[in-house]
Amino acid sequence: MRKIELQSYEITPAERRLAEIGRGMMDAAVTEKDDTKSNQLAECGYKLCAYGAPYGTTQKDFSAEDMALIREFLENVKLGVDNA
């Protein structure tokens, strides 16, 4: 008899952290004055929130520009910079 493995839909601690960062990026998009950057923050934040979910985003869904935006956002958060 074959063993049936059930897929776990629980998120990992790393996925939880990515979702927190994504929500922060979406929050920052609301107060960003540059419309283009606001849209980029919101879209990238959404992708981070969906990372690892069934049918969600994967690492290949993030462009080099997305990765640069995430790094910039994290640096600003670390330094306490307000983008408003």
The 8 nearest C-alpha neighbors of each residue, nearest first, counted from 0:
[[1, 2, 3, 4, 5, 6, 7, 8],
 [2, 0, 3, 4, 5, 6, 7, 8],
 [1, 3, 4, 0, 5, 6, 7, 8],
 [4, 2, 1, 5, 0, 6, 7, 8],
 [5, 3, 2, 6, 7, 1, 8, 0],
 [6, 4, 7, 3, 8, 2, 9, 1],
 [5, 7, 8, 4, 9, 3, 53, 10],
 [6, 8, 9, 5, 10, 4, 11, 53],
 [7, 9, 10, 6, 52, 53, 51, 11],
 [10, 8, 7, 11, 52, 6, 12, 14],
 [11, 9, 14, 8, 15, 12, 51, 52],
 [10, 12, 14, 13, 15, 9, 16, 51],
 [11, 13, 15, 14, 16, 10, 17, 9],
 [12, 14, 16, 11, 15, 17, 10, 18],
 [15, 13, 17, 11, 16, 12, 10, 18],
 [14, 16, 12, 18, 13, 17, 11, 19],
 [17, 15, 19, 13, 18, 14, 12, 20],
 [18, 16, 14, 20, 19, 15, 47, 21],
 [17, 19, 48, 21, 15, 16, 20, 47],
 [20, 18, 16, 22, 21, 17, 23, 15],
 [19, 21, 23, 17, 18, 22, 24, 16],
 [44, 22, 20, 18, 47, 24, 23, 48],
 [23, 21, 25, 19, 24, 20, 44, 26],
 [24, 22, 20, 26, 21, 25, 27, 19],
 [23, 25, 27, 21, 44, 26, 22, 40],
 [24, 26, 41, 28, 22, 44, 27, 23],
 [27, 25, 23, 24, 28, 29, 22, 30],
 [28, 26, 24, 29, 25, 30, 23, 31],
 [27, 29, 37, 25, 31, 26, 40, 30],
 [30, 28, 27, 26, 31, 37, 25, 41],
 [29, 31, 83, 28, 27, 32, 82, 26],
 [32, 30, 28, 37, 33, 29, 83, 82],
 [33, 31, 34, 30, 83, 37, 82, 36],
 [34, 32, 36, 35, 31, 37, 38, 28],
 [35, 33, 37, 36, 32, 38, 31, 28],
 [36, 34, 38, 37, 33, 39, 40, 32],
 [35, 37, 39, 38, 33, 34, 40, 31],
 [38, 36, 28, 34, 40, 35, 31, 39],
 [39, 37, 41, 35, 36, 40, 42, 34],
 [38, 40, 36, 42, 37, 41, 43, 35],
 [41, 39, 37, 43, 28, 24, 38, 42],
 [40, 42, 25, 44, 38, 39, 28, 43],
 [43, 41, 45, 39, 44, 40, 38, 46],
 [42, 44, 46, 40, 45, 41, 39, 65],
 [21, 45, 43, 24, 41, 47, 25, 42],
 [44, 46, 48, 42, 43, 47, 21, 41],
 [45, 47, 43, 49, 44, 48, 56, 50],
 [46, 48, 21, 44, 50, 45, 49, 18],
 [47, 49, 18, 45, 21, 46, 50, 44],
 [48, 50, 55, 46, 47, 56, 52, 45],
 [51, 49, 56, 47, 55, 52, 48, 57],
 [50, 52, 55, 56, 49, 57, 53, 14],
 [53, 51, 55, 50, 49, 54, 56, 8],
 [52, 54, 55, 51, 8, 56, 49, 50],
 [55, 53, 52, 56, 51, 49, 57, 50],
 [56, 54, 52, 49, 53, 50, 51, 57],
 [55, 57, 50, 49, 60, 46, 51, 54],
 [56, 58, 59, 60, 50, 51, 55, 61],
 [57, 59, 60, 61, 56, 50, 62, 51],
 [58, 60, 61, 57, 62, 56, 63, 50],
 [61, 59, 58, 57, 56, 62, 46, 65],
 [62, 60, 59, 65, 58, 66, 63, 57],
 [63, 61, 65, 64, 66, 60, 59, 67],
 [62, 64, 66, 65, 67, 61, 68, 69],
 [63, 65, 67, 62, 66, 68, 61, 69],
 [66, 64, 62, 68, 63, 67, 61, 69],
 [65, 67, 63, 69, 68, 64, 70, 62],
 [68, 66, 64, 70, 65, 69, 71, 63],
 [67, 69, 71, 65, 66, 70, 72, 64],
 [68, 70, 72, 66, 71, 67, 73, 65],
 [71, 69, 67, 73, 68, 72, 74, 66],
 [72, 70, 68, 74, 69, 73, 67, 75],
 [71, 73, 69, 75, 70, 74, 68, 76],
 [72, 74, 76, 70, 75, 71, 77, 69],
 [75, 73, 77, 71, 76, 72, 78, 70],
 [76, 74, 80, 78, 72, 73, 77, 79],
 [75, 77, 79, 73, 74, 78, 80, 72],
 [78, 76, 74, 75, 79, 73, 80, 72],
 [77, 79, 75, 76, 80, 74, 73, 81],
 [80, 78, 76, 77, 75, 81, 74, 82],
 [81, 79, 75, 78, 76, 82, 77, 74],
 [80, 82, 83, 79, 75, 76, 27, 78],
 [83, 81, 31, 80, 30, 27, 32, 75],
 [82, 30, 81, 31, 32, 27, 80, 29]]
